[in-house]
């Protein structure tokens, strides 16, 4: 049975290294027969959560911007994949904003069970993505039916497109292809 896989690319840069990871994962998941959709935050308007908590009663955010459509897609996905550049040893600000804005999902009947994280950074030490992964785990902990199922880190890539030929691309493809 195929799964509904949502890949969310959070980089705002053209030809970004984290988006290349997202595309590779997407290709693998599609090759396994899954329904795959990619959403990119580039060009989207996402306001900051204002903390009103209206969404806990209505499952809708009062802020009218592009986040509402993305959150609806997240709610219906079986698998969510976040791809982010690492900035200052953390996830991108736009990814964190999206996670905050996804608060309407907390009290909803969400479908997602599997979460994956793909990261890319100029630094190449193994510890580089730890804080970003920890931040995503904190979000996942609020959704008791969901689990972080895998992460991939591409280190040593800085300039746009520098990831070409990096072994993490094959790992991302294989991780996506393993979704069944």
C-alpha positions as a Markdown table, in Angstrom:
| # | Residue | x | y | z |
|---|---|---|---|---|
| 1 | Unk | 0.0 | 0.0 | 0.0 |
| 2 | Unk | 1.5 | 3.4 | -1.0 |
| 3 | Unk | 1.9 | 6.2 | 1.5 |
| 4 | Unk | 1.2 | 9.9 | 1.1 |
| 5 | Unk | 4.6 | 11.5 | 1.5 |
| 6 | Unk | 5.0 | 15.3 | 2.0 |
| 7 | Unk | 8.4 | 16.7 | 1.5 |
| 8 | Unk | 8.9 | 20.2 | 2.8 |
| 9 | Unk | 11.9 | 22.1 | 1.6 |
| 10 | Unk | 12.6 | 25.1 | 3.9 |
| 11 | Unk | 15.5 | 26.7 | 2.2 |
| 12 | Unk | 14.9 | 30.0 | 0.5 |
| 13 | Unk | 18.0 | 29.8 | -1.7 |
| 14 | Unk | 17.8 | 28.7 | -5.4 |
| 15 | Unk | 19.6 | 25.4 | -6.0 |
| 16 | Unk | 20.1 | 24.8 | -2.3 |
| 17 | Unk | 21.9 | 21.8 | -1.0 |
| 18 | Unk | 19.1 | 20.8 | 1.4 |
| 19 | Unk | 16.6 | 21.0 | -1.5 |
| 20 | Unk | 18.8 | 18.6 | -3.5 |
| 21 | Unk | 18.5 | 16.2 | -0.5 |
| 22 | Unk | 14.7 | 16.7 | -0.6 |
| 23 | Unk | 14.6 | 16.0 | -4.3 |
| 24 | Unk | 16.7 | 12.9 | -3.9 |
| 25 | Unk | 14.5 | 11.6 | -1.1 |
| 26 | Unk | 11.4 | 12.4 | -3.1 |
| 27 | Unk | 12.7 | 10.4 | -6.1 |
| 28 | Unk | 13.3 | 7.4 | -3.9 |
| 29 | Unk | 9.9 | 7.6 | -2.3 |
| 30 | Unk | 8.3 | 7.9 | -5.7 |
| 31 | Unk | 10.2 | 4.9 | -7.0 |
| 32 | Unk | 8.7 | 2.8 | -4.2 |
| 33 | Unk | 5.3 | 3.6 | -5.5 |
| 34 | Unk | 4.3 | 6.3 | -3.0 |
| 35 | Unk | 2.3 | 9.4 | -3.7 |
| 36 | Unk | 4.8 | 12.2 | -3.2 |
| 37 | Unk | 4.3 | 16.0 | -3.0 |
| 38 | Unk | 7.0 | 18.6 | -2.4 |
| 39 | Unk | 6.2 | 22.0 | -0.9 |
| 40 | Unk | 8.9 | 24.7 | -0.8 |
| 41 | Unk | 8.8 | 27.6 | 1.6 |
| 42 | Unk | 10.7 | 29.7 | -1.0 |
| 43 | Unk | 8.2 | 32.5 | -2.1 |
| 44 | Unk | 5.7 | 31.7 | 0.6 |
| 45 | Unk | 4.5 | 34.1 | 3.2 |
| 46 | Unk | 4.6 | 32.7 | 6.8 |
| 47 | Unk | 3.8 | 35.0 | 9.7 |
| 48 | Unk | 4.9 | 34.3 | 13.2 |
| 49 | Unk | 2.5 | 32.5 | 15.6 |
| 50 | Unk | 0.9 | 35.1 | 17.8 |
| 51 | Unk | 0.1 | 32.7 | 20.6 |
| 52 | Unk | -3.6 | 33.3 | 20.7 |
| 53 | Unk | -4.3 | 29.5 | 20.8 |
| 54 | Unk | -7.6 | 29.9 | 18.9 |
| 55 | Unk | -6.3 | 27.0 | 16.7 |
| 56 | Unk | -6.7 | 24.6 | 19.6 |
| 57 | Unk | -10.4 | 25.0 | 19.4 |
| 58 | Unk | -10.9 | 25.5 | 15.7 |
| 59 | Unk | -8.0 | 23.6 | 14.1 |
| 60 | Unk | -7.4 | 26.7 | 12.0 |
| 61 | Unk | -5.0 | 29.5 | 12.4 |
| 62 | Unk | -6.4 | 33.1 | 12.5 |
| 63 | Unk | -3.4 | 34.3 | 10.4 |
| 64 | Unk | -4.3 | 34.3 | 6.7 |
| 65 | Unk | -1.2 | 33.4 | 4.8 |
| 66 | Unk | 0.5 | 30.4 | 3.0 |
| 67 | Unk | 0.9 | 28.4 | 6.2 |
| 68 | Unk | -2.7 | 27.3 | 6.3 |
| 69 | Unk | -2.4 | 25.3 | 3.0 |
| 70 | Unk | 0.9 | 23.7 | 4.1 |
| 71 | Unk | -0.6 | 22.7 | 7.5 |
| 72 | Unk | -3.5 | 21.1 | 5.8 |
| 73 | Unk | -1.2 | 19.1 | 3.6 |
| 74 | Unk | 0.8 | 18.1 | 6.8 |
| 75 | Unk | -2.4 | 16.9 | 8.5 |
| 76 | Unk | -3.2 | 14.5 | 5.6 |
| 77 | Unk | 0.3 | 13.1 | 5.0 |
| 78 | Unk | 1.4 | 9.7 | 6.3 |
| 79 | Unk | 5.0 | 10.8 | 6.1 |
| 80 | Unk | 6.5 | 14.3 | 6.5 |
| 81 | Unk | 10.0 | 15.0 | 5.4 |
| 82 | Unk | 11.7 | 18.3 | 6.5 |
| 83 | Unk | 14.7 | 19.5 | 4.5 |
| 84 | Unk | 16.6 | 22.4 | 6.0 |
| 85 | Unk | 19.9 | 24.2 | 5.8 |
| 86 | Unk | 21.7 | 24.4 | 9.1 |
| 87 | Unk | 22.2 | 28.0 | 10.2 |
| 88 | Unk | 24.2 | 28.7 | 13.3 |
| 89 | Unk | 23.9 | 25.0 | 14.3 |
| 90 | Unk | 20.1 | 25.1 | 14.1 |
| 91 | Unk | 17.2 | 24.6 | 11.7 |
| 92 | Unk | 16.4 | 27.5 | 9.4 |
| 93 | Unk | 14.2 | 30.2 | 10.9 |
| 94 | Unk | 11.5 | 29.6 | 8.3 |
| 95 | Unk | 11.3 | 25.9 | 9.3 |
| 96 | Unk | 10.9 | 26.9 | 13.0 |
| 97 | Unk | 8.2 | 29.4 | 12.1 |
| 98 | Unk | 6.3 | 26.6 | 10.2 |
| 99 | Unk | 6.6 | 24.2 | 13.1 |
| 100 | Unk | 5.2 | 26.9 | 15.4 |
| 101 | Unk | 2.4 | 27.7 | 13.0 |
| 102 | Unk | 1.5 | 24.0 | 12.8 |
| 103 | Unk | 0.0 | 24.3 | 16.2 |
| 104 | Unk | -3.5 | 23.6 | 14.8 |
| 105 | Unk | -2.4 | 20.0 | 14.2 |
| 106 | Unk | -2.0 | 19.4 | 17.9 |
| 107 | Unk | -5.7 | 19.0 | 18.5 |
| 108 | Unk | -6.5 | 17.5 | 15.1 |
| 109 | Unk | -6.9 | 14.0 | 13.8 |
| 110 | Unk | -3.5 | 14.1 | 12.0 |
| 111 | Unk | -2.4 | 11.3 | 9.7 |
| 112 | Unk | 1.3 | 11.5 | 9.9 |
| 113 | Unk | 3.3 | 8.8 | 11.8 |
| 114 | Unk | 6.7 | 9.0 | 10.2 |
| 115 | Unk | 8.9 | 12.1 | 10.2 |
| 116 | Unk | 12.3 | 12.5 | 8.5 |
| 117 | Unk | 14.8 | 15.3 | 8.6 |
| 118 | Unk | 17.4 | 16.1 | 5.9 |
| 119 | Unk | 20.1 | 18.7 | 6.7 |
| 120 | Unk | 23.0 | 20.4 | 4.9 |
| 121 | Unk | 25.7 | 22.7 | 6.2 |
| 122 | Unk | 29.1 | 24.2 | 5.4 |
| 123 | Unk | 30.5 | 22.6 | 8.5 |
| 124 | Unk | 31.1 | 18.9 | 8.3 |
| 125 | Unk | 31.5 | 17.7 | 11.9 |
| 126 | Unk | 29.0 | 14.9 | 12.8 |
| 127 | Unk | 27.6 | 17.0 | 15.7 |
| 128 | Unk | 26.5 | 19.9 | 13.4 |
| 129 | Unk | 22.8 | 19.0 | 13.0 |
| 130 | Unk | 22.3 | 17.8 | 16.6 |
| 131 | Unk | 20.5 | 21.0 | 17.8 |
| 132 | Unk | 18.3 | 21.1 | 14.7 |
| 133 | Unk | 17.3 | 17.5 | 15.2 |
| 134 | Unk | 16.7 | 18.1 | 18.9 |
| 135 | Unk | 14.4 | 21.0 | 18.0 |
| 136 | Unk | 12.4 | 18.8 | 15.6 |
| 137 | Unk | 12.2 | 16.0 | 18.2 |
| 138 | Unk | 10.6 | 18.6 | 20.6 |
| 139 | Unk | 7.9 | 19.3 | 18.0 |
| 140 | Unk | 7.4 | 15.5 | 17.3 |
| 141 | Unk | 7.1 | 14.8 | 21.1 |
| 142 | Unk | 3.8 | 16.8 | 21.0 |
| 143 | Unk | 2.4 | 14.3 | 18.6 |
| 144 | Unk | 2.2 | 10.9 | 20.4 |
| 145 | Unk | 1.4 | 9.0 | 17.2 |
| 146 | Unk | 4.4 | 10.3 | 15.3 |
| 147 | Unk | 8.1 | 9.3 | 15.4 |
| 148 | Unk | 11.4 | 10.6 | 14.0 |
| 149 | Unk | 12.3 | 7.7 | 11.7 |
| 150 | Unk | 15.5 | 9.0 | 10.2 |
| 151 | Unk | 17.9 | 11.8 | 9.6 |
| 152 | Unk | 20.5 | 12.5 | 6.9 |
| 153 | Unk | 23.3 | 15.1 | 7.2 |
| 154 | Unk | 25.3 | 16.5 | 4.3 |
| 155 | Unk | 28.3 | 18.3 | 5.7 |
| 156 | Unk | 30.9 | 20.3 | 3.9 |
| 157 | Unk | 28.5 | 21.8 | 1.4 |
| 158 | Unk | 28.2 | 25.6 | 1.3 |
| 159 | Unk | 27.8 | 27.1 | -2.2 |
| 160 | Unk | 24.5 | 26.5 | -4.0 |
| 161 | Unk | 24.7 | 23.1 | -5.8 |
| 162 | Unk | 27.9 | 22.1 | -4.0 |
| 163 | Unk | 26.2 | 18.9 | -2.9 |
| 164 | Unk | 26.4 | 17.4 | -6.3 |
| 165 | Unk | 28.1 | 14.0 | -6.1 |
| 166 | Unk | 27.9 | 14.0 | -2.2 |
| 167 | Unk | 27.2 | 10.5 | -0.8 |
| 168 | Unk | 24.3 | 11.9 | 1.2 |
| 169 | Unk | 22.2 | 12.2 | -2.0 |
| 170 | Unk | 22.3 | 8.4 | -2.4 |
| 171 | Unk | 21.4 | 7.9 | 1.2 |
| 172 | Unk | 18.5 | 10.3 | 0.9 |
| 173 | Unk | 17.3 | 8.4 | -2.2 |
| 174 | Unk | 17.6 | 5.0 | -0.4 |
| 175 | Unk | 15.8 | 6.3 | 2.7 |
| 176 | Unk | 12.9 | 7.5 | 0.5 |
| 177 | Unk | 12.8 | 4.2 | -1.5 |
| 178 | Unk | 12.5 | 2.3 | 1.8 |
| 179 | Unk | 9.2 | 3.9 | 2.6 |
| 180 | Unk | 6.5 | 1.4 | 2.0 |
